[in-house]
Amino acid sequence: MSPRRLAAALALLTLPGSALAADCYAVTGWSGVEPSPSGWTDYVGAPAELEPVSCTSTPGGTGWLMPDYIMEMPAEAADTWFLLSEDDPVLAQADLFVWLGWDADGLPVLVPDIVLGTGGGGTMLTASAPEDPPAPWAGEAFLAVDTPNTDAGCLVEATLQVTGVDGTDASAMQFDVHLWGDHMDGIDSLADADPFGTSVQEAPVAGGLLEVDGGLLVPHETEGTVYGARTTRSGETELVAVPFACSCPTLQADLDGDGAVGVGDLVMLLGAYGTASDTVDLDGDGTVGASDVMILFTEYGQVGC
C-alpha cells in the first residue's frame, strides 16, 4: 500500500486496573459514652468501634448504613459501608452520621451528630449488602487510523481494540469504550469532536478482546485527530489520540487520465512493456519495465482529485 494513499498511525495505551473493592465495617459499639444521672446517654462525638467484615452477607438483626447517610465523607471513601444492629442505640437517635477521617490504625472515624427524637431509626438501613466493584483489571488499548483516499475526500477509518491481560477474558463490566474523531481543520478539540462509534459493554469480552470501529468521510486537505477512550466503572478515563491528515495524491500511474488507477492503466502499461515510451515510463529510466509495473500496482485503486 502506497504511502501516498495511506496515512496510518498506531497508538498503544496501557490501562492500569483501578477498581477498588468496597470496604465494610461492623459497628460493635461506641467509645467514651456513659449514662447521665438522668439515665439518658449522649452519644454526640462518640466514635464508633469498628471491625472489618465481609461485604457479601447481612446477618439477622442487622442492616447496612449506606454512604448516602454519612456526611462529610471523602470522595475516595464512597464505597465504604457500615453494618449496624437494628436496635443500635445511636441509630434510634441519630439525625446525622459524620465521617471524620481515619485513625492511627487506618480505620474510618464515624461519629453521630444527634438531634434527640428525630433519628431515622432502622429506616436508615438497607438489608442489601453492597455490591463489590469488579476485581482490578489491566489491559492495553490499540488505536489504528487509516485514511484511504476517495474521489470525495478521505475515509478516516479507526479501530480501537481493548485487550485483557495475557489474553484472558476481560470483564467488560469494568469499562466503557468510546471512539470519536475531530475533523475540524487545525482544531484538536474534544468539544468539537464527532462520534464515530461507542461501545458500552454489559457482558464479559470473549477472548479478552473488544473492538470498536468507526469511519468518517472528510474533505481533502483536512487535518484532525481520532480519539479512543476506556472509562472504568470508578470513573477513571484513559485517553489515546492519533492525528491524521487527508491530502490529495498525485497519481503517476493514471495513464488514461480518468482520475483513477485501474484496469485501463494496466492495459496501457503492459502494451508498452519493454519499449521506451515516454508516457508510460513511470520511473523515468528510459524503459517501461518491472519497476513501472510496481509503481502502478502501488497506486492501483486510488482516486485522484
C-alpha positions in Angstrom: 0.0 0.0 0.0 1.4 3.3 -1.1 2.5 5.9 1.5 0.8 8.4 -0.8 -2.5 6.7 -0.2 -2.2 5.7 3.4 -1.7 7.9 6.4 -1.8 5.4 9.2 -0.9 5.6 12.9 -0.9 3.2 15.7 -1.0 4.2 19.3 -0.7 2.0 22.3 -2.1 2.8 25.7 -1.5 0.7 28.8 -4.6 0.8 31.0 -3.9 0.1 34.7 -6.6 -1.5 36.7 -8.1 0.9 39.2 -11.3 -0.6 40.6 -11.3 -0.8 44.3 -13.4 -3.3 46.3 -15.9 -2.0 48.8 -14.8 -1.7 52.4 -17.2 -2.9 55.0 -17.1 -2.5 58.8 -19.4 -3.6 61.6 -20.2 -1.1 64.3 -19.7 -3.1 67.5 -20.1 -0.2 70.0 -19.5 3.5 70.7 -16.5 4.7 72.6 -16.4 7.0 75.6 -20.0 7.2 76.5 -21.6 6.8 79.9 -25.2 7.2 81.0 -26.0 10.5 82.6 -27.6 10.6 86.1 -31.0 11.0 84.5 -30.4 7.8 82.5 -30.0 9.4 79.1 -26.8 8.8 77.2 -25.3 11.4 75.0 -23.5 9.9 72.0 -22.6 13.1 70.3 -19.0 12.9 69.1 -18.5 9.4 70.3 -16.5 7.4 67.7 -17.8 4.1 66.5 -16.0 0.9 67.5 -15.4 -0.9 64.2 -14.2 -4.2 62.9 -13.8 -5.2 59.2 -16.4 -7.6 58.0 -17.4 -9.2 54.7 -19.5 -7.2 52.3 -21.3 -10.1 51.0 -23.7 -11.1 53.8 -26.2 -9.4 56.1 -26.6 -11.2 59.5 -30.0 -11.3 61.0 -31.0 -8.3 63.0 -28.5 -6.0 61.2 -28.5 -3.7 58.2 -26.2 -1.6 56.1 -25.8 2.1 56.6 -25.4 3.4 53.1 -22.9 6.1 52.3 -25.8 8.5 51.4 -26.5 8.8 55.2 -22.9 9.8 56.1 -22.0 13.5 56.0 -18.5 14.9 55.0 -17.4 11.6 53.6 -14.3 12.0 51.4 -14.7 11.1 47.7 -12.2 8.2 48.0 -14.4 6.5 50.6 -17.6 6.4 48.7 -17.5 2.6 48.7 -17.3 2.3 52.4 -20.4 0.8 54.2 -21.2 0.1 57.9 -23.1 -2.8 59.3 -25.3 -1.8 62.3 -27.6 -3.7 64.6 -31.2 -2.7 64.0 -31.5 -1.9 67.7 -28.3 0.2 67.9 -28.9 2.9 70.4 -27.4 5.7 68.2 -29.4 4.6 65.3 -32.6 5.4 67.2 -31.5 8.9 67.9 -29.1 10.0 65.2 -30.0 12.7 62.8 -26.6 12.6 61.1 -23.6 10.4 60.9 -20.4 12.3 60.3 -17.1 10.9 58.9 -14.0 12.5 60.5 -11.3 10.7 58.6 -9.1 7.7 59.6 -7.5 6.8 62.9 -3.9 5.6 63.5 -4.9 2.1 62.6 -6.4 3.1 59.3 -10.0 2.6 60.3 -12.6 5.2 59.5 -13.7 7.5 62.3 -17.6 7.6 62.3 -19.3 9.7 64.9 -23.0 10.6 65.4 -24.4 14.1 65.5 -27.7 13.6 67.3 -30.9 15.6 67.5 -32.9 13.7 70.1 -36.0 12.1 68.8 -35.5 12.9 65.1 -33.4 9.9 64.2 -34.1 7.7 61.2 -34.0 4.5 63.2 -34.0 1.3 61.2 -35.2 3.2 58.1 -31.7 4.4 57.6 -30.5 0.8 57.0 -30.8 -1.4 54.0 -30.8 -5.2 54.0 -28.9 -5.4 50.7 -25.2 -6.0 51.0 -23.1 -3.6 49.0 -22.0 -4.9 45.6 -18.3 -5.2 45.2 -16.9 -3.4 42.1 -15.2 -5.8 39.6 -11.8 -7.1 40.6 -8.9 -4.9 39.3 -8.3 -5.3 35.6 -5.5 -4.1 33.5 -5.1 -4.4 29.7 -4.0 -2.5 26.6 -5.8 -0.4 24.1 -4.6 -0.1 20.5 -5.9 2.7 18.2 -5.1 2.3 14.5 -6.1 5.0 12.0 -6.1 4.7 8.2 -7.1 7.4 5.7 -7.7 5.8 2.2 -8.4 8.3 -0.5 -11.7 8.6 -2.4 -12.9 11.0 -5.1 -14.9 12.8 -2.4 -12.1 13.0 0.2 -10.5 10.6 2.7 -12.4 8.0 4.6 -10.9 8.2 8.1 -11.1 4.6 9.4 -10.3 3.9 13.0 -10.2 0.7 15.1 -9.9 0.7 18.8 -9.0 -2.6 20.4 -9.1 -3.2 24.2 -7.5 -6.5 25.3 -7.4 -8.4 28.6 -4.3 -9.3 30.5 -2.2 -12.1 29.0 -5.0 -12.8 26.5 -7.5 -13.8 29.2 -11.1 -12.7 29.2 -11.6 -9.1 30.3 -14.7 -8.3 32.3 -16.3 -5.5 30.2 -18.4 -4.5 33.2 -15.3 -2.7 34.3 -15.0 -0.3 31.4 -16.8 1.5 28.6 -15.1 2.2 25.3 -15.6 5.2 23.2 -14.1 6.1 19.7 -14.6 9.5 18.1 -12.9 11.9 15.8 -12.3 15.6 15.3 -12.1 16.7 11.7 -12.1 20.4 12.3 -9.2 21.7 10.3 -6.4 22.7 12.7 -8.6 22.1 15.8 -8.0 19.3 18.2 -10.9 19.9 20.5 -13.0 17.3 22.3 -15.9 19.7 22.3 -16.0 19.7 18.5 -15.5 16.0 18.1 -17.8 13.9 16.0 -18.6 10.5 17.4 -17.6 7.5 15.2 -18.8 4.7 17.4 -19.5 3.8 21.0 -19.5 0.5 22.8 -20.9 0.4 26.3 -20.4 -3.1 27.4 -22.6 -5.2 29.7 -21.1 -8.6 29.4 -17.6 -10.3 29.5 -15.5 -9.7 26.5 -15.0 -13.1 24.8 -11.3 -14.0 24.3 -10.3 -10.8 26.1 -10.7 -8.6 23.1 -13.2 -5.8 22.4 -13.1 -4.0 19.1 -14.8 -0.8 18.1 -14.7 0.5 14.6 -15.6 3.9 13.2 -15.4 5.8 9.9 -15.8 9.4 8.8 -15.5 11.0 5.3 -13.5 14.2 5.4 -12.6 16.6 2.6 -9.2 16.6 1.0 -6.5 18.8 2.7 -8.1 18.2 6.2 -6.2 17.5 9.4 -7.7 16.3 12.6 -7.4 13.8 15.4 -9.0 10.5 16.3 -9.6 9.7 20.0 -10.1 6.5 21.8 -11.0 6.2 25.5 -11.7 3.5 28.1 -13.6 4.6 31.1 -13.6 2.4 34.2 -16.6 2.0 36.5 -14.7 4.1 39.1 -14.9 7.0 36.6 -11.2 7.0 35.6 -10.7 7.7 31.9 -7.7 6.7 29.9 -7.4 8.6 26.6 -5.3 8.0 23.5 -5.2 10.4 20.5 -3.9 9.8 17.0 -3.6 12.7 14.4 -4.5 12.2 10.8 -4.1 14.2 7.6 -6.1 13.8 4.3 -4.2 15.0 1.3 -5.0 14.6 -2.4 -2.4 12.3 -4.0 -0.7 12.9 -7.3 -1.1 9.7 -9.4 1.8 8.8 -11.7 0.0 5.7 -13.0 -3.2 7.4 -14.1 -2.1 6.8 -17.7 -5.6 7.1 -19.3 -6.4 10.3 -17.5 -9.7 9.1 -16.0 -8.8 10.3 -12.4 -8.1 6.8 -11.0 -5.6 4.0 -11.4 -7.3 0.8 -12.7 -7.5 -1.8 -15.4 -7.2 0.7 -18.3 -3.9 2.0 -17.0 -2.6 -1.6 -16.5 -3.5 -2.5 -20.1 -1.7 0.6 -21.4 1.4 -0.2 -19.4 1.6 -3.9 -20.4 1.0 -2.8 -24.0 4.1 -0.7 -23.8 6.2 -3.1 -21.8 9.8 -3.3 -22.9 9.6 -0.1 -25.0 11.0 3.4 -24.5 7.5 5.1 -24.3 7.9 8.4 -22.5 4.2 8.5 -21.5 4.3 5.1 -19.8 7.9 5.2 -18.4 6.8 6.0 -14.9 10.2 5.9 -13.2 12.0 7.8 -15.9 14.7 5.2 -16.5 14.1 5.2 -20.3 12.4 1.8 -20.5 9.0 0.5 -19.5 9.8 -2.4 -17.2 9.2 -4.1 -13.9 9.7 -1.0 -11.7 7.0 0.8 -13.7 4.6 -2.1 -13.0 5.4 -1.9 -9.3 4.5 1.8 -9.3 1.2 1.1 -10.9 0.3 -1.7 -8.5 1.2 0.6 -5.6 -1.3 3.2 -6.8 -3.8 0.7 -8.1 -7.4 1.5 -6.9 -6.5 5.1 -5.8 -8.5 8.1 -6.9 -7.1 11.4 -7.7 -8.6 14.9 -7.2 
